[in-house]
């Protein structure tokens, strides 16, 4: 799987505020990058800009390969049983089966339960199962470890590592430390504008 | 992919299977039932004014599904995920328009038959009324979809969308109900033309609204 994500001289904006500027980043197949920084520094905005969901204030984002995004909104119907909610995305993605992803995330016995009854951690794992089944080479993960128990954190860390070993790209915004070999760190504080513009 | 989207939308909106989606039809019938109680059992009066009441009931019933039409999927991030998979907002909105109309247009047209009996409408009036609703409900659905997308990210969106729909639906109401007053099918052509125009622009306007909501 050949993938590339190039960000050059990007400036992100939320409302009237510029959150980061002059940010450049080049990720090739196999690269993992950890985005860090205080709350509100623009991690989510950066990820959404990389996904092409937000228009950059300045600079460009180029990507080669499909993009999978995991944020706090899983896109799973709260009223549907988990199995059917995942089956919808399976149909959209056209992937052969979602069972492997479900097993990998340990959701096998939750498939009949409506999504609204799932706990925070279970919902996050459901989102990860959707992401795995999508089989996109570029993963943009926004706080993938929040709400997960110790065992699931290890599982997800291993999952990201194996995704990158398989030629994928992972851009992970997280407050937790990630133990992944070859992980680079992007400290967003370095790109914050020096003077706060008047609101 | 389009089939999967349409199936999901229909399952959400269709009467008696979706979440409370039968409400517009029940509301529509309730208005038709209340009117004779309010003006008294005067058969000629009911027959003369009943068609207009059905139109007003249809217009008000079109407001009911708006709050769940788009806002929930913006909140769930469904449009974000679809965009990443190459399904543009315009496509998902076109599919949603079809699903929205199917879930409220035909049921409303069917419910017009018992409503016509309650209001003592004669055969010719019913004929023009049914044709008018067939021509007008796609337009109402398109206006509703555009408004629901524009107000989807607002906190008081649901209340606002009702107020916004009424003035925008006026042309459809004027020509649709006007055809009843003159017993003339010609002005239904105008209703159909307005509907066609609205249906044509709705996916683009609604798609742009969803993109704008993301940037907000």
Interface residues (C-beta under 8 A of the other chain):
Chain A: X15 X48 X51 X52 X53 X54 X55 X66 X67 X68 X69 X71 X73 X74 X75 X76 X77 X78 X79 X88 X89 X91 X92 X93 X94 X134 X136
Chain B: X1 X4 X5 X8 X12 X19 X75 X76 X77 X78 X80 X81 X82 X83 X84 X85 X87 X214 X215 X216
